[in-house]
Amino acid sequence: VIAFFVFLQQVGVGTTLEWHRLRKATTRPLGVLVGLAMQVAVLPFLGYLLARAFSIEGDAAIGLMFIATAPGGTGSNVVTYLAGGDTSLSVTMTLATSTCAFVSWPALLTSYLSVTPCADIKIPLGTMLTSVLLQTAIPLGVGLALKRRSEGKEQPKALVRFRKGVMAIALVGIVAAAPASSASGLLVITWDLIAALAILNLGGFAVGFFVAAIFSTRVMPESWRFDRSEVKAVPIEVSFQNVAMVISTLGLVHPKGTALAAPAIYAWFYIPVLGLAYALRKLWPSDTPPEQVENSVVDIKVAIDTPAVPAVREVPIGAVQPP
């Protein structure tokens, strides 16, 4: 069920992508590298510190570390769009972290779980590859195809209504379906694990926003500087781990109730992040959207290229003197 909602969600995200934004994210990859560093280095270490601080062990520790080391989730793309952030940068970061997860996820889990008292588990790489394809590449391609078909036609309003409805339904479905996948584990969940997951989610958002904000200051070279839409995209990406991938993988390698309950509880903290995203949209609006800039440039060019028509002065008939 969760996989279906994730697929539906990414189709909606694909209809929001813009090619010039994707090219910018790949030709100036600093934002992607910052998000990748947060996912691969900061969040796993934060998860390990929280496990030690709250004395989380066994299956609960496995669930916590699966979340902390997982790649970015597709929900970040939706929330970035709702916050007025750079959706193309968000999607590129998600794809980058998901691609690196083939190596980073097993390596990080092996490293951190080796110093945490819990059972030994193995990560099936084939399952991870299938999850990435089904949850990112294929649905995004479908969404891009829908958007390209609507260009130049009288369908933009319908497309906007479609993607907003699809993304809202899918996000609610993921949050609602996650607890159902681990109903038995929720009965034995501890407050320590809940607190650790809350700090991992909201703390990741805070650290991501702080780091991205530094890159928006004048201290940075102009070519490195983030605009507001990029600053919004980074912390949202960091606070949205791939819950669907964690649940599906745990269900195959370690289907224990408490371990599965960790990603379900983590998904609940998407709600306060949604509130933060709404606050950013209202209190800290992004810079002028690229399409508005392009329209302004076209208007200016038309005004320059249009030849000036000399004004005709009206003269009363009686004022005209015969030669």
C-alpha positions as CSV (number, residue, x, y, z in Angstrom):
1,V,0.0,0.0,0.0
2,I,2.8,2.4,0.9
3,A,4.6,1.7,-2.3
4,F,1.5,2.6,-4.3
5,F,1.1,5.9,-2.5
6,V,4.8,6.7,-3.1
7,F,4.5,5.9,-6.8
8,L,1.4,8.1,-7.0
9,Q,3.2,10.9,-5.1
10,Q,6.2,10.9,-7.4
11,V,4.0,11.1,-10.5
12,G,2.7,14.3,-9.1
13,V,6.2,15.6,-8.4
14,G,7.3,14.8,-11.9
15,T,4.7,17.2,-13.3
16,T,6.3,20.1,-11.3
17,L,9.8,19.6,-12.7
18,E,11.5,22.1,-15.0
19,W,14.3,21.2,-17.3
20,H,16.3,24.4,-16.7
21,R,16.1,23.7,-12.9
22,L,17.3,20.2,-13.4
23,R,20.2,21.4,-15.6
24,K,21.1,23.9,-12.9
25,A,21.1,21.2,-10.2
26,T,23.5,19.0,-12.2
27,T,25.8,21.7,-13.6
28,R,26.1,23.5,-10.2
29,P,26.0,20.4,-7.9
30,L,26.9,22.2,-4.6
31,G,23.4,22.0,-3.3
32,V,23.3,18.2,-4.1
33,L,26.7,17.7,-2.4
34,V,25.5,19.5,0.7
35,G,22.4,17.4,1.0
36,L,24.3,14.3,0.3
37,A,26.8,15.1,3.0
38,M,24.0,15.7,5.5
39,Q,22.4,12.3,4.6
40,V,25.5,10.2,4.6
41,A,27.5,11.8,7.4
42,V,25.4,14.0,9.8
43,L,22.2,12.0,10.1
44,P,23.7,8.6,10.7
45,F,26.0,10.0,13.4
46,L,23.1,11.9,15.0
47,G,21.1,8.6,15.1
48,Y,24.0,6.8,16.7
49,L,24.4,9.5,19.4
50,L,20.7,9.4,20.1
51,A,20.7,5.6,20.4
52,R,23.6,5.9,23.0
53,A,22.0,8.8,24.8
54,F,18.6,7.1,25.3
55,S,20.1,3.6,25.8
56,I,18.1,2.2,22.8
57,E,19.1,-1.4,22.1
58,G,17.9,-4.5,20.2
59,D,15.2,-4.2,17.6
60,A,14.4,-0.6,18.5
61,A,18.1,0.3,17.8
62,I,17.9,-1.5,14.4
63,G,14.8,0.5,13.4
64,L,16.4,3.7,14.5
65,M,19.6,3.1,12.6
66,F,17.7,2.0,9.5
67,I,16.0,5.3,9.5
68,A,19.1,7.4,10.3
69,T,21.2,5.8,7.5
70,A,18.4,5.5,4.8
71,P,18.4,7.7,1.7
72,G,16.2,10.7,1.3
73,G,12.5,10.0,0.9
74,T,10.2,11.1,-1.9
75,G,8.0,13.0,0.5
76,S,10.6,15.8,0.6
77,N,9.9,16.6,-3.0
78,V,6.2,17.2,-2.3
79,V,6.9,19.3,0.8
80,T,9.6,21.3,-1.0
81,Y,7.1,22.2,-3.6
82,L,4.5,23.2,-1.0
83,A,7.1,25.4,0.7
84,G,8.0,27.2,-2.5
85,G,11.4,25.6,-2.5
86,D,13.6,24.3,-5.4
87,T,11.7,21.1,-6.3
88,S,14.3,20.1,-9.0
89,L,17.1,20.4,-6.5
90,S,15.1,18.3,-4.0
91,V,14.4,15.6,-6.6
92,T,18.1,15.6,-7.6
93,M,19.2,15.2,-4.0
94,T,16.7,12.3,-3.5
95,L,18.1,10.6,-6.7
96,A,21.7,11.1,-5.6
97,T,21.1,9.8,-2.0
98,S,19.1,6.8,-3.4
99,T,21.9,6.0,-5.9
100,C,24.6,6.2,-3.2
101,A,22.5,4.1,-0.9
102,F,23.5,1.0,-2.8
103,V,26.9,1.4,-1.2
104,S,26.4,3.8,1.7
105,W,23.4,2.2,3.3
106,P,24.8,-1.3,3.8
107,A,28.2,0.2,4.8
108,L,26.8,2.7,7.3
109,L,24.5,0.1,8.8
110,T,27.3,-2.4,9.2
111,S,29.5,0.2,10.8
112,Y,27.0,1.6,13.3
113,L,25.2,-1.6,14.2
114,S,28.5,-3.3,15.0
115,V,28.9,-0.9,17.9
116,T,25.2,-1.2,18.9
117,P,23.8,-4.2,20.9
118,C,21.5,-5.8,18.3
119,A,21.1,-8.8,16.0
120,D,23.2,-9.2,12.8
121,I,21.3,-8.6,9.6
122,K,22.1,-8.4,5.9
123,I,20.8,-5.9,3.3
124,P,19.6,-7.4,0.0
125,L,21.0,-5.1,-2.7
126,G,18.6,-6.4,-5.4
127,T,15.6,-5.3,-3.2
128,M,17.1,-1.8,-2.8
129,L,17.7,-1.4,-6.5
130,T,14.1,-2.4,-7.3
131,S,12.8,0.0,-4.6
132,V,14.8,2.9,-6.1
133,L,13.5,2.3,-9.6
134,L,9.8,1.9,-8.6
135,Q,9.8,4.8,-6.2
136,T,11.9,7.4,-8.1
137,A,13.0,7.0,-11.7
138,I,9.8,5.4,-13.2
139,P,7.1,7.6,-11.6
140,L,9.1,10.8,-12.2
141,G,9.4,9.9,-15.8
142,V,5.6,9.4,-16.0
143,G,5.1,12.8,-14.4
144,L,7.5,14.5,-16.8
145,A,5.8,12.9,-19.8
146,L,2.4,14.2,-18.6
147,K,3.8,17.7,-18.2
148,R,5.4,17.7,-21.7
149,R,2.1,16.6,-23.2
150,S,0.3,19.5,-21.6
151,E,2.8,22.2,-22.8
152,G,1.4,24.4,-25.4
153,K,-2.2,23.2,-24.7
154,E,-5.1,24.6,-22.7
155,Q,-4.4,22.2,-19.8
156,P,-2.2,23.9,-17.2
157,K,-4.9,24.6,-14.7
158,A,-6.1,21.0,-14.9
159,L,-2.6,19.8,-14.5
160,V,-2.0,22.0,-11.4
161,R,-5.2,20.7,-9.8
162,F,-4.2,17.1,-10.7
163,R,-0.8,17.3,-9.1
164,K,-1.9,19.1,-6.0
165,G,-4.6,16.5,-5.4
166,V,-2.4,13.6,-6.1
167,M,0.4,14.7,-3.9
168,A,-1.8,15.6,-1.0
169,I,-3.7,12.3,-1.2
170,A,-0.4,10.3,-1.5
171,L,1.3,12.1,1.4
172,V,-1.7,11.5,3.7
173,G,-1.8,7.9,2.6
174,I,1.9,7.3,3.4
175,V,1.5,8.8,6.9
176,A,-1.7,6.9,7.6
177,A,-0.4,3.5,6.1
178,A,3.0,3.5,7.9
179,P,1.6,2.7,11.4
180,A,-0.7,0.0,9.9
181,S,2.4,-1.9,8.7
182,S,3.7,-2.3,12.2
183,A,0.6,-2.3,14.4
184,S,2.0,-4.9,16.8
185,G,5.2,-3.0,17.3
186,L,3.4,0.2,18.3
187,L,2.1,-1.7,21.4
188,V,5.6,-2.1,22.8
189,I,7.1,1.2,21.7
190,T,9.0,3.2,24.3
191,W,9.0,6.9,25.0
192,D,12.8,6.9,24.6
193,L,12.5,5.7,21.0
194,I,9.8,8.3,20.3
195,A,12.0,11.1,21.7
196,A,15.0,9.9,19.7
197,L,13.0,9.8,16.4
198,A,11.6,13.3,17.1
199,I,15.0,14.7,17.6
200,L,16.4,12.9,14.6
201,N,13.6,14.4,12.4
202,L,13.3,17.9,13.7
203,G,17.0,18.1,14.7
204,G,17.9,17.1,11.1
205,F,15.7,19.9,9.8
206,A,17.3,22.4,12.1
207,V,20.9,21.4,11.2
208,G,20.1,21.3,7.5
209,F,18.5,24.8,7.6
210,F,21.5,26.2,9.5
211,V,24.1,24.8,7.1
212,A,22.1,25.8,4.0
213,A,21.6,29.3,5.4
214,I,25.3,29.7,5.8
215,F,25.7,29.1,2.1
216,S,23.2,31.9,1.4
217,T,25.2,34.6,3.1
218,R,27.6,37.0,1.5
219,V,30.5,35.2,3.1
220,M,30.3,32.6,0.4
221,P,31.5,33.3,-3.2
222,E,28.6,34.3,-5.4
223,S,28.9,31.1,-7.5
224,W,28.4,29.1,-4.3
225,R,25.6,31.1,-2.9
226,F,22.2,29.5,-2.3
227,D,18.9,31.4,-3.0
228,R,15.9,31.0,-0.7
229,S,14.4,28.2,-2.7
230,E,17.6,26.1,-2.3
231,V,17.9,26.9,1.4
232,K,14.4,25.5,1.9
233,A,15.0,22.4,-0.1
234,V,18.1,21.2,1.9
235,P,16.5,20.9,5.4
236,I,13.3,19.4,4.1
237,E,15.4,16.7,2.2
238,V,17.3,16.0,5.4
239,S,14.2,15.5,7.5
240,F,12.4,13.2,5.1
241,Q,14.0,9.8,5.1
242,N,12.7,7.0,2.8
243,V,10.2,5.4,5.2
244,A,8.7,3.3,2.5
245,M,12.0,1.8,1.6
246,V,12.9,1.2,5.2
247,I,9.7,-0.6,5.9
248,S,9.9,-2.8,2.8
249,T,13.5,-3.7,3.5
250,L,13.0,-4.4,7.2
251,G,10.0,-6.5,6.3
252,L,12.4,-8.8,4.3
253,V,15.5,-8.9,6.5
254,H,14.2,-8.2,10.0
255,P,10.4,-8.2,10.3
256,K,10.3,-7.6,14.0
257,G,7.5,-5.4,15.5
258,T,9.6,-2.9,17.4
259,A,12.0,-2.4,14.4
260,L,9.1,-1.8,12.0
261,A,7.5,0.6,14.5
262,A,10.5,3.0,14.3
263,P,9.9,4.1,10.7
264,A,6.1,4.3,11.4
265,I,6.6,6.7,14.3
266,Y,9.2,8.6,12.3
267,A,6.6,9.2,9.6
268,W,4.3,10.9,12.1
269,F,6.9,13.7,12.5
270,Y,6.3,14.7,8.9
271,I,3.3,16.7,10.2
272,P,5.3,19.3,12.2
273,V,7.8,19.5,9.2
274,L,4.8,20.3,7.0
275,G,3.9,23.1,9.4
276,L,7.5,24.4,9.2
277,A,7.3,24.3,5.4
278,Y,4.1,26.3,5.4
279,A,5.6,28.9,7.8
280,L,8.6,29.2,5.5
281,R,6.4,29.8,2.5
282,K,4.4,32.5,4.2
283,L,7.1,34.2,6.3
284,W,10.1,33.7,4.0
285,P,8.9,33.7,0.4
286,S,11.3,32.5,-2.2
287,D,13.0,34.7,-4.8
288,T,11.3,35.6,-8.0
289,P,10.3,32.3,-9.8
290,P,12.3,31.7,-13.0
291,E,9.2,31.7,-15.2
292,Q,8.3,35.2,-14.0
293,V,11.8,36.4,-14.8
294,E,11.6,34.9,-18.2
295,N,8.2,36.6,-18.9
296,S,9.7,39.9,-17.7
297,V,12.6,39.5,-20.1
298,V,10.3,38.8,-23.0
299,D,8.2,41.8,-22.2
300,I,11.3,44.1,-22.1
301,K,12.6,42.6,-25.4
302,V,9.2,43.2,-27.1
303,A,9.2,46.8,-25.8
304,I,12.7,47.4,-27.1
305,D,12.1,45.7,-30.5
306,T,8.8,47.5,-31.1
307,P,9.5,50.7,-33.2
308,A,8.3,53.9,-31.6
309,V,5.4,55.6,-33.4
310,P,5.8,59.3,-33.5
311,A,3.0,61.2,-31.8
312,V,0.6,63.1,-34.0
313,R,-0.3,66.5,-32.9
314,E,-3.9,67.5,-33.3
315,V,-4.4,71.0,-34.7
316,P,-7.8,72.7,-34.8
317,I,-9.1,73.2,-38.4
318,G,-9.7,76.9,-37.9
319,A,-6.1,77.4,-36.8
320,V,-4.7,76.2,-40.2
321,Q,-3.6,79.3,-42.2
322,P,-3.6,79.1,-46.1
323,P,-0.2,79.6,-47.7
